[in-house]
Amino acid sequence: MYFMCMYAFKSYTLKQLRSWDATSISLTAGCDLFMRYVTRTSALEHEDFNSAKSRLLERAERFGEISYKARKIIAMLSQEFIFDGCTILVHGFSRVVLEVLRTAAQNRKLFRVLCTEGRPDRTGLRLSNELAKLDVPVKLLIDSAVAYSMDEVDMVFVGADGVVESGGIINMMGTYQIALVAKSMNKPVYVAAESYKFARLYPLDQKDMVPALHPIDFGVPIPSKVEVETSARDYTPPQYLTFLFTDLGVLSPSVVSDELIQLYL
């Protein structure tokens, strides 16, 4: 009965969720960790089908509660790193980064944000709008103005589509070049990411991952003979990251592999 229940549960959960976006690292990692969490109980081996199903659903709801609270935990852990008068550079739209900044604003910290446009989907526009609603001073930058503006910046905050075994991150296109510029100018780069985004991946370079393609609107017709790069994310190696703020704690990139082992045990 246990195996019947597990088969039905796993088939519905993984096939339905993963088919929504086969290229999403956070979705795939979340599904894997979800299955590990809900089935990590020996009681299932001794229960009938209905009892096992109820226990699985109970643990699934618990996993959802843990995931929901993760952003709040991350926001709390990051507050001591945000100081009055600081300028923070953010890239694209990240719910957990927004929660970090919202919490800082609610704590009456005085800071300003430089927000990149976030090509190709311009998600930075969305984040700048959300920050304006919070009365946080925000300045919108075109993506190519990062190096030009970096001398104004005290720290960089980015989210992540996935945190990989090396301690690096896979995130929206442009994150890598921001980290390179920040490193060269001795600016800390902080990553805010929930632990369900920890993925069992070890990319060796920018092309060593499943591509996530996104159409780009340049505003003018592009000749068919012109090749357009449509990849929507890049890989930032761990040596360009300072700390990762997670619901597991504040981690240095070097300890991510140990945390992954514990998560997937």
C-alpha positions in Angstrom: 0.0 0.0 0.0 2.9 2.3 0.8 4.3 2.0 -2.7 1.0 2.6 -4.3 0.5 5.7 -2.3 4.0 6.9 -3.1 3.6 6.3 -6.8 0.3 8.2 -7.0 1.6 11.1 -5.0 4.9 11.3 -6.8 3.4 11.1 -10.2 1.0 14.0 -9.6 3.5 16.2 -7.8 6.5 15.9 -10.0 4.8 15.6 -13.4 2.4 18.4 -12.9 4.8 20.9 -11.4 7.9 20.2 -13.5 5.9 20.3 -16.7 5.0 23.9 -15.9 8.6 25.0 -16.6 11.1 22.3 -17.4 14.1 24.8 -17.3 13.4 26.2 -13.8 16.2 25.1 -11.5 14.3 26.3 -8.3 11.2 24.4 -9.4 13.1 21.2 -10.0 15.2 21.5 -6.8 12.0 22.4 -4.8 10.2 19.3 -6.1 13.2 17.1 -5.2 13.4 18.5 -1.7 9.7 18.3 -1.3 9.7 14.6 -2.0 12.6 14.1 0.3 10.8 15.9 3.2 7.4 14.4 2.9 8.7 10.8 2.6 11.3 11.0 5.4 9.3 9.1 7.9 9.5 5.4 8.7 5.9 5.4 9.9 4.7 5.2 6.2 6.1 1.6 6.1 3.6 0.4 8.7 0.4 2.3 7.7 -2.5 1.5 5.4 -3.1 3.5 2.2 -5.4 6.2 3.7 -3.2 6.7 6.8 -0.1 7.0 4.7 -1.9 9.4 2.4 -3.0 11.6 5.3 0.5 11.6 6.8 2.0 12.6 3.4 -0.5 15.5 3.1 0.3 16.6 6.6 4.0 16.7 5.9 3.4 18.4 2.6 1.5 21.2 4.3 4.4 21.5 6.8 6.9 21.8 4.0 4.7 24.6 2.6 4.7 26.4 5.9 8.5 26.2 6.2 8.9 27.5 2.6 6.5 30.4 3.3 8.4 31.4 6.4 11.8 31.2 4.7 11.6 34.7 3.2 10.8 36.2 6.7 13.8 34.4 8.2 16.1 35.6 5.4 14.9 39.1 5.8 15.6 39.1 9.5 19.1 37.6 9.1 20.1 40.3 6.6 19.1 43.3 8.6 22.4 43.7 10.5 24.2 44.0 7.2 22.0 47.0 6.0 23.1 50.2 7.7 21.8 53.7 7.6 22.9 55.8 4.7 23.9 52.8 2.6 23.2 52.4 -1.2 22.2 48.9 -2.4 22.3 47.7 -5.9 19.7 45.1 -6.9 19.2 43.3 -10.2 15.8 42.2 -11.6 12.9 41.1 -9.5 13.3 38.8 -6.5 10.6 38.3 -4.0 13.0 37.4 -1.2 15.2 40.5 -2.0 12.0 42.6 -1.9 11.2 41.1 1.5 14.7 42.0 2.7 14.3 45.6 1.6 10.7 45.9 2.8 11.8 44.7 6.3 14.6 47.2 6.4 12.1 50.0 5.4 9.7 48.8 8.1 12.6 48.9 10.6 13.0 52.6 9.6 16.5 52.1 8.2 17.6 54.9 5.9 18.9 53.6 2.6 18.6 54.0 -1.2 18.4 51.4 -3.9 19.9 51.4 -7.4 17.7 49.1 -9.5 18.8 47.7 -12.8 16.3 47.6 -15.7 16.7 43.8 -15.7 16.7 42.8 -19.4 15.4 40.8 -21.2 12.1 40.9 -19.3 12.6 44.2 -17.5 11.7 42.8 -14.1 13.7 45.5 -12.5 11.0 48.0 -13.5 8.6 45.9 -11.4 10.9 46.0 -8.4 11.5 49.7 -8.6 7.7 50.2 -8.6 7.3 48.1 -5.5 10.1 50.0 -3.7 8.5 53.3 -4.6 5.3 52.2 -2.9 7.4 51.7 0.2 8.8 55.2 -0.1 12.3 53.8 -0.5 14.5 56.2 -2.5 15.1 54.3 -5.8 17.1 55.0 -8.9 16.5 53.0 -12.1 19.6 52.1 -14.2 20.0 50.6 -17.6 21.9 47.3 -17.2 25.0 48.6 -19.0 25.3 51.4 -16.4 26.3 49.0 -13.5 30.1 49.7 -13.7 29.4 53.4 -14.2 27.3 53.5 -11.0 29.3 51.0 -8.8 31.3 53.6 -7.0 28.0 54.8 -5.4 27.2 51.3 -4.2 27.9 49.9 -0.7 26.6 46.4 -1.4 24.8 44.3 -4.0 21.8 42.1 -3.2 20.6 39.5 -5.7 18.2 36.6 -5.6 18.9 33.2 -7.2 17.1 30.8 -9.5 19.4 28.1 -8.1 22.2 27.7 -5.6 24.6 25.0 -6.9 27.0 22.7 -5.2 30.1 24.9 -5.8 28.4 27.6 -3.7 27.8 29.7 -6.9 24.4 30.7 -8.2 22.4 30.6 -11.3 20.3 33.7 -11.8 19.0 36.1 -14.3 21.3 37.3 -17.1 23.6 40.0 -16.0 24.2 38.8 -12.4 27.6 37.4 -13.3 28.9 40.7 -14.8 27.5 42.7 -11.8 29.4 40.4 -9.5 32.6 40.8 -11.5 32.4 44.6 -11.3 31.6 44.5 -7.6 34.5 42.2 -6.9 36.9 44.4 -8.8 35.7 47.4 -6.7 35.7 45.6 -3.4 31.9 45.7 -3.0 30.2 42.8 -1.1 27.8 40.7 -3.1 25.0 39.1 -1.0 22.6 36.5 -2.2 19.2 36.0 -0.7 17.8 32.5 -1.5 15.5 30.0 0.1 17.0 26.6 0.9 14.5 24.9 -1.5 16.6 26.5 -4.3 19.6 24.5 -3.4 20.2 22.2 -6.4 22.4 19.2 -7.0 24.2 20.8 -10.0 27.8 21.7 -10.6 28.2 23.9 -13.7 31.7 24.2 -15.0 31.1 27.3 -17.2 28.3 29.5 -18.6 27.2 26.9 -21.1 27.2 23.9 -18.8 23.5 24.2 -17.8 20.1 23.8 -19.4 19.4 27.0 -21.3 16.5 29.2 -20.3 15.6 31.1 -23.4 13.6 34.3 -23.5 12.6 36.3 -26.5 14.1 39.8 -26.6 12.3 42.9 -28.0 14.9 45.4 -29.3 12.2 47.8 -30.4 13.3 47.6 -34.0 13.3 44.8 -36.6 16.3 42.5 -36.5 17.6 41.1 -39.8 17.2 37.3 -40.1 21.0 37.0 -40.7 21.8 38.6 -37.3 22.1 36.0 -34.5 20.5 37.0 -31.2 21.6 35.6 -27.8 18.4 34.7 -26.0 19.7 32.9 -22.9 18.0 34.5 -19.9 20.3 33.4 -17.1 24.0 33.1 -16.2 26.2 31.4 -13.7 28.1 33.3 -11.0 31.0 31.4 -9.5 31.4 31.3 -5.7 34.6 33.4 -5.5 32.5 36.5 -6.5 29.9 36.1 -3.7 30.4 37.2 -0.2 27.5 35.6 1.8 24.3 33.7 1.1 21.3 34.6 3.3 19.2 31.5 3.6 16.6 30.1 6.0 19.4 27.8 7.1 21.5 30.7 8.3 24.1 33.1 6.8 26.4 30.9 4.8 29.7 31.4 3.1 29.8 29.9 -0.4 32.3 27.3 0.7 29.8 25.6 3.1 26.9 25.2 0.6 28.0 21.7 -0.5 27.8 20.5 3.2 24.3 22.0 3.5 23.2 20.3 0.3 24.4 16.9 1.7 22.3 17.5 4.8 19.2 18.5 2.8 19.3 15.5 0.5 20.2 12.8 3.1 
